[in-house]
Structure formats: structure tokens, C-alpha cells
């Protein structure tokens, strides 16, 4: 996984909007997308932004969907195994 050390300060509007600078949009490949999107993940200490793309489910292979389901089910099984039991 490649990590970048570029730090950019971006103003936030009163409505919570922000504009990514053109150089950053190009670097993330967002300038090539018809409807660019960004995933925002809250992490300890801040936010993580990642370029995203929406695609119709019909364009995703059944094998890929099965892999995602298997991964999600395994994650849920691990969560259930480690979650504290509620008192009855």
C-alpha cells in the first residue's frame, strides 16, 4: 500500500462543503470520472478520504459479489465471537 505525505489545508464552508484542489483531484483520478465520488471514513485522529466509483451491480461479477459476502460474514462471525454478552 502506498502512503502519501502530501498535506493540504482545505477550507470548509458553513454548510460543511469542501473543494478538493485540481492537482489533488487529478492525482486521485477523480478528474477522469463522469460523477466523481469520495468515500469518507472516520478514523482515530481524523478522516480518511478515498476516491470511489459507483457501478451497476450487473457489471460486478458473481464471483466478486460472493467474495464480498464471504468476507462480510467472516467479519460478522469474528465480531460476534468477541462482542461482550448482554446480561439477560
VMD Tcl script that builds the backbone (N, CA, C; Angstrom):
set m [mol new atoms 264]
animate dup $m
set s [atomselect $m all]
$s set {name element resname resid chain x y z} {
  {N N UNK 1 A 0.843 -1.170 0.000}
  {CA C UNK 1 A 0.000 0.000 0.000}
  {C C UNK 1 A 0.889 1.234 0.000}
  {N N UNK 2 A 0.587 2.150 -0.870}
  {CA C UNK 2 A 1.376 3.365 -0.982}
  {C C UNK 2 A 0.797 4.439 -0.071}
  {N N UNK 3 A 1.648 5.082 0.683}
  {CA C UNK 3 A 1.226 6.171 1.547}
  {C C UNK 3 A 1.817 7.464 1.017}
  {N N UNK 4 A 1.039 8.493 1.065}
  {CA C UNK 4 A 1.488 9.786 0.579}
  {C C UNK 4 A 1.760 10.712 1.747}
  {N N UNK 5 A 2.658 11.607 1.592}
  {CA C UNK 5 A 2.995 12.524 2.664}
  {C C UNK 5 A 2.529 13.935 2.357}
  {N N UNK 6 A 1.737 14.118 1.298}
  {CA C UNK 6 A 1.248 15.440 0.932}
  {C C UNK 6 A 0.203 15.914 1.937}
  {N N UNK 7 A 0.360 17.120 2.447}
  {CA C UNK 7 A -0.605 17.714 3.365}
  {C C UNK 7 A -1.181 18.947 2.691}
  {N N UNK 8 A -2.502 19.031 2.642}
  {CA C UNK 8 A -3.178 20.151 2.022}
  {C C UNK 8 A -4.214 20.689 2.988}
  {N N UNK 9 A -4.249 21.980 3.167}
  {CA C UNK 9 A -5.265 22.617 4.000}
  {C C UNK 9 A -6.384 23.094 3.095}
  {N N UNK 10 A -7.610 22.667 3.404}
  {CA C UNK 10 A -8.773 22.998 2.579}
  {C C UNK 10 A -9.825 23.653 3.465}
  {N N UNK 11 A -10.311 24.832 3.080}
  {CA C UNK 11 A -11.346 25.468 3.889}
  {C C UNK 11 A -12.669 24.704 3.807}
  {N N UNK 12 A -13.419 24.773 4.881}
  {CA C UNK 12 A -14.719 24.118 4.984}
  {C C UNK 12 A -15.783 25.210 5.043}
  {N N UNK 13 A -16.825 25.110 4.202}
  {CA C UNK 13 A -17.876 26.126 4.218}
  {C C UNK 13 A -18.772 25.933 5.435}
  {N N UNK 14 A -19.629 26.913 5.698}
  {CA C UNK 14 A -20.566 26.810 6.813}
  {C C UNK 14 A -21.500 25.614 6.653}
  {N N UNK 15 A -21.757 25.199 5.422}
  {CA C UNK 15 A -22.619 24.048 5.153}
  {C C UNK 15 A -21.855 22.727 5.200}
  {N N UNK 16 A -20.557 22.787 5.427}
  {CA C UNK 16 A -19.752 21.576 5.537}
  {C C UNK 16 A -19.146 21.104 4.233}
  {N N UNK 17 A -19.253 21.894 3.186}
  {CA C UNK 17 A -18.684 21.507 1.888}
  {C C UNK 17 A -17.209 21.857 1.829}
  {N N UNK 18 A -16.479 21.073 1.059}
  {CA C UNK 18 A -15.088 21.398 0.790}
  {C C UNK 18 A -14.808 21.118 -0.671}
  {N N UNK 19 A -13.817 21.791 -1.201}
  {CA C UNK 19 A -13.438 21.620 -2.595}
  {C C UNK 19 A -12.019 21.094 -2.652}
  {N N UNK 20 A -11.859 19.947 -3.296}
  {CA C UNK 20 A -10.518 19.394 -3.459}
  {C C UNK 20 A -9.802 20.170 -4.565}
  {N N UNK 21 A -8.570 20.577 -4.343}
  {CA C UNK 21 A -7.823 21.309 -5.371}
  {C C UNK 21 A -7.655 20.455 -6.634}
  {N N UNK 22 A -7.579 21.099 -7.810}
  {CA C UNK 22 A -7.453 20.363 -9.075}
  {C C UNK 22 A -6.298 19.355 -9.085}
  {N N UNK 23 A -5.149 19.720 -8.535}
  {CA C UNK 23 A -3.999 18.799 -8.546}
  {C C UNK 23 A -4.310 17.531 -7.764}
  {N N UNK 24 A -5.024 17.670 -6.662}
  {CA C UNK 24 A -5.390 16.510 -5.851}
  {C C UNK 24 A -6.436 15.655 -6.565}
  {N N UNK 25 A -7.400 16.304 -7.228}
  {CA C UNK 25 A -8.409 15.557 -7.996}
  {C C UNK 25 A -7.745 14.760 -9.117}
  {N N UNK 26 A -6.761 15.382 -9.783}
  {CA C UNK 26 A -6.038 14.666 -10.846}
  {C C UNK 26 A -5.260 13.492 -10.277}
  {N N UNK 27 A -4.593 13.703 -9.145}
  {CA C UNK 27 A -3.785 12.648 -8.530}
  {C C UNK 27 A -4.643 11.446 -8.140}
  {N N UNK 28 A -5.871 11.704 -7.660}
  {CA C UNK 28 A -6.782 10.626 -7.271}
  {C C UNK 28 A -7.552 10.043 -8.460}
  {N N UNK 29 A -7.400 10.656 -9.635}
  {CA C UNK 29 A -8.107 10.181 -10.815}
  {C C UNK 29 A -9.561 10.621 -10.864}
  {N N UNK 30 A -9.943 11.537 -9.998}
  {CA C UNK 30 A -11.333 11.994 -9.952}
  {C C UNK 30 A -11.699 12.846 -11.158}
  {N N UNK 31 A -10.708 13.455 -11.786}
  {CA C UNK 31 A -10.972 14.311 -12.944}
  {C C UNK 31 A -11.386 13.511 -14.173}
  {N N UNK 32 A -11.159 12.198 -14.163}
  {CA C UNK 32 A -11.495 11.348 -15.310}
  {C C UNK 32 A -12.878 10.717 -15.190}
  {N N UNK 33 A -13.522 10.905 -14.037}
  {CA C UNK 33 A -14.819 10.271 -13.799}
  {C C UNK 33 A -15.957 11.221 -14.131}
  {N N UNK 34 A -17.027 10.662 -14.690}
  {CA C UNK 34 A -18.185 11.480 -15.028}
  {C C UNK 34 A -18.880 11.982 -13.772}
  {N N UNK 35 A -18.999 11.128 -12.765}
  {CA C UNK 35 A -19.609 11.500 -11.497}
  {C C UNK 35 A -18.649 11.108 -10.377}
  {N N UNK 36 A -17.648 11.942 -10.104}
  {CA C UNK 36 A -16.668 11.580 -9.088}
  {C C UNK 36 A -17.278 11.540 -7.692}
  {N N UNK 37 A -16.797 10.604 -6.898}
  {CA C UNK 37 A -17.240 10.468 -5.518}
  {C C UNK 37 A -16.031 10.176 -4.644}
  {N N UNK 38 A -16.192 10.450 -3.354}
  {CA C UNK 38 A -15.138 10.187 -2.389}
  {C C UNK 38 A -15.767 9.471 -1.199}
  {N N UNK 39 A -15.146 8.381 -0.779}
  {CA C UNK 39 A -15.544 7.718 0.458}
  {C C UNK 39 A -14.872 8.449 1.599}
  {N N UNK 40 A -15.610 8.714 2.658}
  {CA C UNK 40 A -15.049 9.373 3.832}
  {C C UNK 40 A -15.187 8.412 5.000}
  {N N UNK 41 A -14.060 8.040 5.576}
  {CA C UNK 41 A -14.052 7.097 6.699}
  {C C UNK 41 A -13.503 7.813 7.925}
  {N N UNK 42 A -14.283 7.748 9.005}
  {CA C UNK 42 A -13.809 8.335 10.250}
  {C C UNK 42 A -12.841 7.358 10.886}
  {N N UNK 43 A -11.667 7.857 11.180}
  {CA C UNK 43 A -10.636 7.052 11.838}
  {C C UNK 43 A -10.167 7.800 13.071}
  {N N UNK 44 A -9.514 7.072 13.953}
  {CA C UNK 44 A -8.986 7.716 15.147}
  {C C UNK 44 A -8.043 8.842 14.728}
  {N N UNK 45 A -8.336 10.027 15.179}
  {CA C UNK 45 A -7.477 11.154 14.879}
  {C C UNK 45 A -7.835 11.921 13.626}
  {N N UNK 46 A -8.834 11.480 12.868}
  {CA C UNK 46 A -9.175 12.251 11.678}
  {C C UNK 46 A -10.075 11.530 10.713}
  {N N UNK 47 A -10.061 12.019 9.489}
  {CA C UNK 47 A -10.868 11.455 8.416}
  {C C UNK 47 A -9.953 10.921 7.327}
  {N N UNK 48 A -10.390 9.852 6.682}
  {CA C UNK 48 A -9.649 9.259 5.575}
  {C C UNK 48 A -10.528 9.365 4.344}
  {N N UNK 49 A -10.044 10.020 3.294}
  {CA C UNK 49 A -10.780 10.172 2.049}
  {C C UNK 49 A -10.172 9.268 0.992}
  {N N UNK 50 A -11.043 8.610 0.230}
  {CA C UNK 50 A -10.572 7.701 -0.803}
  {C C UNK 50 A -11.477 7.854 -2.023}
  {N N UNK 51 A -10.880 7.915 -3.199}
  {CA C UNK 51 A -11.661 8.011 -4.426}
  {C C UNK 51 A -12.570 6.799 -4.555}
  {N N UNK 52 A -13.770 7.025 -5.065}
  {CA C UNK 52 A -14.739 5.942 -5.210}
  {C C UNK 52 A -15.434 6.059 -6.557}
  {N N UNK 53 A -16.037 4.974 -6.971}
  {CA C UNK 53 A -16.811 4.977 -8.204}
  {C C UNK 53 A -18.054 4.113 -7.990}
  {N N UNK 54 A -19.164 4.564 -8.529}
  {CA C UNK 54 A -20.400 3.777 -8.465}
  {C C UNK 54 A -20.528 3.011 -9.776}
  {N N UNK 55 A -20.945 1.771 -9.658}
  {CA C UNK 55 A -21.156 0.982 -10.866}
  {C C UNK 55 A -22.390 0.108 -10.679}
  {N N UNK 56 A -23.111 -0.152 -11.741}
  {CA C UNK 56 A -24.290 -1.001 -11.629}
  {C C UNK 56 A -23.913 -2.401 -11.156}
  {N N UNK 57 A -24.746 -2.971 -10.330}
  {CA C UNK 57 A -24.484 -4.319 -9.818}
  {C C UNK 57 A -24.330 -5.308 -10.964}
  {N N UNK 58 A -25.060 -5.096 -12.027}
  {CA C UNK 58 A -24.973 -6.033 -13.166}
  {C C UNK 58 A -23.576 -6.081 -13.778}
  {N N UNK 59 A -22.753 -5.053 -13.514}
  {CA C UNK 59 A -21.394 -5.016 -14.048}
  {C C UNK 59 A -20.370 -5.662 -13.119}
  {N N UNK 60 A -20.817 -6.128 -11.951}
  {CA C UNK 60 A -19.925 -6.766 -10.986}
  {C C UNK 60 A -20.099 -8.283 -11.126}
  {N N UNK 61 A -18.995 -8.994 -11.201}
  {CA C UNK 61 A -19.071 -10.446 -11.393}
  {C C UNK 61 A -19.683 -11.126 -10.163}
  {N N UNK 62 A -20.360 -12.241 -10.400}
  {CA C UNK 62 A -20.947 -13.010 -9.297}
  {C C UNK 62 A -19.857 -13.513 -8.351}
  {N N UNK 63 A -18.694 -13.821 -8.908}
  {CA C UNK 63 A -17.579 -14.274 -8.084}
  {C C UNK 63 A -17.155 -13.169 -7.114}
  {N N UNK 64 A -17.067 -11.925 -7.599}
  {CA C UNK 64 A -16.675 -10.803 -6.743}
  {C C UNK 64 A -17.718 -10.578 -5.649}
  {N N UNK 65 A -18.983 -10.626 -6.006}
  {CA C UNK 65 A -20.047 -10.441 -5.013}
  {C C UNK 65 A -19.975 -11.537 -3.958}
  {N N UNK 66 A -19.741 -12.773 -4.370}
  {CA C UNK 66 A -19.625 -13.892 -3.424}
  {C C UNK 66 A -18.445 -13.688 -2.480}
  {N N UNK 67 A -17.331 -13.166 -3.001}
  {CA C UNK 67 A -16.165 -12.888 -2.156}
  {C C UNK 67 A -16.491 -11.818 -1.123}
  {N N UNK 68 A -17.205 -10.767 -1.528}
  {CA C UNK 68 A -17.580 -9.702 -0.590}
  {C C UNK 68 A -18.504 -10.240 0.503}
  {N N UNK 69 A -19.465 -11.074 0.099}
  {CA C UNK 69 A -20.398 -11.641 1.083}
  {C C UNK 69 A -19.641 -12.530 2.066}
  {N N UNK 70 A -18.747 -13.365 1.562}
  {CA C UNK 70 A -17.966 -14.254 2.435}
  {C C UNK 70 A -17.118 -13.438 3.405}
  {N N UNK 71 A -16.502 -12.367 2.932}
  {CA C UNK 71 A -15.694 -11.520 3.801}
  {C C UNK 71 A -16.556 -10.854 4.875}
  {N N UNK 72 A -17.727 -10.349 4.472}
  {CA C UNK 72 A -18.623 -9.708 5.439}
  {C C UNK 72 A -19.117 -10.698 6.485}
  {N N UNK 73 A -19.443 -11.917 6.056}
  {CA C UNK 73 A -19.906 -12.937 7.005}
  {C C UNK 73 A -18.790 -13.331 7.972}
  {N N UNK 74 A -17.567 -13.422 7.481}
  {CA C UNK 74 A -16.430 -13.745 8.354}
  {C C UNK 74 A -16.195 -12.616 9.356}
  {N N UNK 75 A -16.303 -11.368 8.890}
  {CA C UNK 75 A -16.168 -10.230 9.806}
  {C C UNK 75 A -17.234 -10.275 10.890}
  {N N UNK 76 A -18.469 -10.581 10.522}
  {CA C UNK 76 A -19.563 -10.635 11.493}
  {C C UNK 76 A -19.344 -11.777 12.482}
  {N N UNK 77 A -18.855 -12.903 12.013}
  {CA C UNK 77 A -18.585 -14.033 12.913}
  {C C UNK 77 A -17.506 -13.655 13.922}
  {N N UNK 78 A -16.451 -12.972 13.476}
  {CA C UNK 78 A -15.397 -12.518 14.398}
  {C C UNK 78 A -15.955 -11.511 15.400}
  {N N UNK 79 A -16.812 -10.622 14.926}
  {CA C UNK 79 A -17.422 -9.628 15.820}
  {C C UNK 79 A -18.274 -10.307 16.889}
  {N N UNK 80 A -19.090 -11.232 16.462}
  {CA C UNK 80 A -19.964 -11.943 17.423}
  {C C UNK 80 A -19.147 -12.725 18.450}
  {N N UNK 81 A -18.010 -13.264 18.013}
  {CA C UNK 81 A -17.169 -14.046 18.919}
  {C C UNK 81 A -16.487 -13.175 19.965}
  {N N UNK 82 A -16.260 -11.902 19.645}
  {CA C UNK 82 A -15.547 -11.031 20.563}
  {C C UNK 82 A -16.457 -10.018 21.272}
  {N N UNK 83 A -17.712 -9.891 20.829}
  {CA C UNK 83 A -18.626 -8.927 21.442}
  {C C UNK 83 A -19.006 -9.378 22.858}
  {N N UNK 84 A -19.067 -8.431 23.786}
  {CA C UNK 84 A -19.485 -8.783 25.152}
  {C C UNK 84 A -20.930 -9.279 25.141}
  {N N UNK 85 A -21.195 -10.272 25.956}
  {CA C UNK 85 A -22.545 -10.840 26.051}
  {C C UNK 85 A -23.425 -9.919 26.889}
  {N N UNK 86 A -24.652 -9.675 26.428}
  {CA C UNK 86 A -25.604 -8.852 27.198}
  {C C UNK 86 A -26.176 -9.670 28.330}
  {N N UNK 87 A -26.387 -9.029 29.481}
  {CA C UNK 87 A -26.997 -9.713 30.622}
  {C C UNK 87 A -28.481 -9.918 30.370}
  {N N UNK 88 A -28.960 -11.113 30.588}
  {CA C UNK 88 A -30.379 -11.418 30.353}
  {C C UNK 88 A -31.154 -11.316 31.636}
}
mol reanalyze $m
mol bondsrecalc $m
mol representation Tube
mol addrep $m
